[in-house]
Amino acid sequence: MVVIQRVVKATTRKGKKVLIKKEPQVNEGPKRALFLQGRRSSDKLRRLTKDLFDIKKPDAQLLNKKNDITIFEDATPVERFCRKFETPLFVMSSHSKKRPDNLVIGRMYNYSLLDMIELHVENIECMREFACQKIVLGTKPSLVFNGPTWEETEELKHLKSLFIDIFHREEVESVRLQGLEHTISFTATPEGKILIRSFNVLMKKSGTRVPRLELEEMGPRIDLTLRRSKLPSEDLMKEALRKPKELKVTKKKNISVDGLGTTHGRIHVGKQEIQKIQTRKMKGLKKTPEEIKMKRAAKRSADNNNVNKIKKQKLG
Amino acid sequence: MDVVKDVLEKSAKEADKYKSVEVNKLIDIDVGALLAIDSNPLDSKALRSSPNDYLLKLTRDNVQLMYNQIWELPTERIEEAIVVKLPKPKYSLPRAKPVPKPRSLTKWEQFAKAKGIVKKKRTKLTWDDQLKKWIPLYGFKRAAAQKEKDWVLEVPQNANPMEDQFAKKVEAKSERVAKNELQRLHNIAKAKHVKIPRFGLTNPDVSSAKELQAAVTVAKSSTASLGKFQEKLPKEKEARGVGAITPGATRKRKLPPVSGSDEKTQNLNIVETVLNKRPKIDMEKAVARHMNDEQLQRSEEKKGERPKRLRKSHGSSTGGGGRKKPKNSNRPRKGKMAGGRKRR
């Protein structure tokens, strides 16, 4: 049982289940995202939030009210929201004269802030403006990152991690081949702009088993620029990345398979004490006390002879 | 030969009809996460002139490469859908909550593990002869069934006839519940490495006046004479309720009887209890002693017949006579200890 022992137990069974769900688990499900507003919001941001929420559904929560939050000064209100709604990810939109069309994406570790990055939304075209068939809700998208700069700066590395966290939904073991319908591409231009495009994947016949893919743009078209960022400390990130021991694959030692497919095993046998091996007792062969005495006497005389010989050699 | 040529021509034509799935590029693909990272430099001219078309083409190539790899994985068929088994993702993402720590074992769990006791699930319904129906042993509707059985309670032999057996049962249950709760809290404290004193108040700083008074009363009566000779402060009062349980706490003197007849009856009662004390006969002990005496007698007779040499081992007769058979050896156990297993 992995349930944490509580001093005050839950009175109802439903309450108990809710508490168990909130406890840390070995395999975590999809991360939920919280969409909230700052002091003011602009038209662009509202459309963007709606689109992102539609993509992220059902693992998302949308809050409509405006909040007086300045996140880079004090992140505790957002931490409280994330604890209440059980959402490790958050997307906060705010609009001010100093920072117009501002979007802050961040995530939590153990209900406290891990990292967040502020982006400026330069241009957005909604899903509605693209006239084509959309995807089924809840498909896992394939993500493509274009451009060499994604690996160059720390900020972009963390931003890449954030994007993957938000869009990848959850870790799956198997995928239905017909269901790979959605692709999102993130491009980092050398000027410093980040372009997000979302496509519908159409599989056409090709001569081979693998289908020929054609992409059709369907989703929001977003152009972003980097603003401020708050990156996590090394050890906090290391702790967050730690994998539980249960998921580690243990290799079976001393078993090998040779080229022909035969399995070979090695057994290590300890050292044998030959003198102390228990064998069958043959009472007839046992020495009587007289025989033992004779043997001892013979041995003693032999030793004496040897000693005398050595003495003679030394003297002589 | 012609047939072969025809077939080859046909296949070539068909292949031309379809566009190729080959892409010549080198990118980083993590199939487990459905992630493709293309670190090749971008075409800035195309980006400036027609960015969307360029991005579409670029993404299409990268996704084609990734899907080529996905199609090579082993597939299986689940109810009309062809499903491919993905490997473990190489890209690691941070967790939302820390790794769960395994729970430490409780005192009972440790003991059971050491002894090798395995938990066996008891059947819920048992046949009850009294009620002539199946009643649950635990859980839903057990209490109601027990209440039905307890419509009458026997007064045991050595109990006061004026005692309320129902109240006694309820009290015993509440005591068991309190004990279980205490043990559960002890287990939690041990698991969290919180030090708790074995008896007394756990945290005197936050205890109420009532709790402190109770603690004082209990401590005072924890002496050899049960608190009879402990000094009291001038206006000190005992804690309510605690006085009834702790033997030495009540210091109220019993007032002497008011009328002469009451005094007479009281004194006569005292005299009666002193003089009418009859010895209690423990049947089993008496029988055992009698049998022991008979055996000793027989052995003494046999001693007289045996030769003198082997008599050195037998000592004095007092050693043999003083031997008593232990009291609890074969007494049949009834009631609580019948099953031999403590019910929790």
Contacts between the chains, C-beta under 8 A, distances in Angstrom:
chain1	res1	chain2	res2	distance
A	1	B	103	6.4
A	2	B	100	5.9
A	2	B	102	7.5
A	2	B	103	6.4
A	3	B	103	7.5
A	4	B	103	7.3
A	5	B	103	7.1
A	5	B	184	8.0
A	5	B	187	7.0
A	5	B	188	4.7
A	5	B	191	6.0
A	6	B	188	7.8
A	7	B	185	6.7
A	7	B	188	6.1
A	23	B	97	7.9
A	23	B	100	6.9
A	24	B	97	3.8
A	24	B	98	5.7
A	24	B	99	6.9
A	24	B	100	4.4
A	25	B	97	7.6
A	25	B	100	6.4
A	26	B	99	7.6
A	26	B	100	6.3
A	28	B	95	6.1
A	28	B	96	5.7
A	28	B	97	7.1
A	31	B	96	5.8
A	88	B	96	3.7
A	88	B	97	7.9
A	107	B	94	7.2
A	107	B	96	7.8
A	108	B	96	6.9
A	109	B	94	6.2
A	109	B	95	7.1
A	109	B	96	6.9
A	109	B	97	7.6
A	109	B	98	7.7
A	110	B	96	7.9
A	110	B	97	5.6
A	110	B	98	5.4
A	114	B	94	6.3
A	140	B	34	6.5
A	141	B	34	7.3
A	142	B	34	4.1
A	142	B	35	7.4
A	142	B	36	7.1
A	142	B	63	6.2
A	142	B	66	6.2
A	143	B	33	7.7
A	143	B	34	6.6
A	143	B	35	5.1
A	143	B	36	7.2
A	144	B	35	7.9
A	144	B	36	4.7
A	144	B	37	7.9
A	144	B	38	6.8
A	144	B	59	5.4
A	144	B	62	4.8
A	144	B	63	6.2
A	144	B	66	7.7
A	145	B	35	7.7
A	145	B	36	7.2
A	145	B	37	4.8
A	145	B	38	6.7
A	146	B	38	4.9
A	146	B	42	6.5
A	146	B	55	7.4
A	146	B	58	5.7
A	146	B	59	7.2
A	146	B	62	7.1
A	147	B	38	7.4
A	147	B	39	7.7
A	147	B	41	8.0
A	147	B	42	5.4
A	148	B	39	4.8
A	148	B	40	7.0
A	148	B	41	5.6
A	148	B	42	7.8
A	150	B	37	6.8
A	150	B	39	7.4
A	151	B	37	7.8
A	151	B	39	6.4
A	161	B	93	6.6
A	161	B	94	7.6
A	164	B	33	7.2
A	164	B	35	6.7
A	164	B	91	6.8
A	164	B	93	6.5
A	165	B	93	5.5
A	165	B	94	7.7
A	168	B	33	6.4
A	168	B	34	7.3
A	168	B	35	7.6
A	168	B	93	7.8
A	171	B	32	7.7
A	171	B	33	7.5
A	171	B	89	6.2
A	172	B	86	6.5
A	173	B	85	6.6
A	173	B	86	6.1
A	174	B	76	7.9
A	174	B	83	4.8
A	174	B	84	6.3
A	174	B	85	4.8
A	174	B	86	6.0
A	175	B	34	7.6
A	175	B	70	7.6
A	175	B	83	6.8
A	175	B	84	5.8
A	175	B	86	6.0
A	176	B	81	4.9
A	176	B	82	7.1
A	176	B	83	5.3
A	176	B	84	8.0
A	177	B	70	7.7
A	177	B	71	7.5
A	177	B	75	7.3
A	177	B	82	5.1
A	177	B	83	7.2
A	177	B	84	5.7
A	178	B	81	7.0
A	178	B	82	7.4
A	180	B	34	7.7
A	180	B	67	7.0
A	180	B	70	7.3
A	183	B	59	6.5
A	183	B	63	5.2
A	185	B	55	6.3
A	185	B	58	7.6
A	185	B	59	4.1
A	185	B	62	7.6
A	187	B	42	7.0
A	187	B	55	5.9
A	187	B	58	7.7
A	189	B	42	6.7
A	189	B	44	7.7
A	189	B	47	5.9
A	190	B	42	7.1
A	190	B	44	6.4
A	195	B	51	6.8
A	195	B	55	6.5
A	197	B	52	7.2
A	197	B	55	5.4
A	197	B	56	7.4
A	197	B	59	6.8
A	199	B	56	7.3
A	199	B	59	6.4
A	199	B	63	7.9
A	201	B	63	6.7
A	204	B	18	7.7
A	204	B	19	7.6
A	205	B	18	6.0
A	206	B	18	4.6
A	206	B	19	6.7
A	206	B	20	7.2
A	206	B	21	5.0
A	207	B	14	6.7
A	207	B	15	4.6
A	207	B	18	4.9
A	207	B	20	7.9
A	208	B	21	5.9
A	209	B	71	6.1
A	210	B	21	4.9
A	210	B	67	6.4
A	210	B	68	5.3
A	210	B	71	4.4
A	211	B	21	7.4
A	211	B	67	7.5
A	212	B	18	6.4
A	212	B	19	5.0
A	212	B	20	7.5
A	212	B	21	5.4
A	212	B	64	7.6
A	213	B	21	7.9
A	213	B	60	6.1
A	213	B	63	5.8
A	213	B	64	5.0
A	213	B	67	6.1
A	214	B	60	7.1
A	215	B	56	5.7
A	215	B	59	6.1
A	215	B	60	4.8
A	215	B	63	6.9
A	217	B	52	7.2
A	217	B	56	6.5
A	221	B	52	7.4
A	237	B	94	6.6
A	239	B	98	7.1
A	240	B	94	3.5
A	240	B	95	5.7
A	241	B	92	5.4
A	241	B	93	7.8
A	241	B	94	5.3
A	241	B	95	7.5
A	242	B	95	7.4
A	242	B	98	7.9
A	242	B	99	5.8
A	243	B	92	7.4
A	243	B	99	7.7
A	244	B	99	4.5
A	244	B	100	7.2
A	245	B	99	8.0
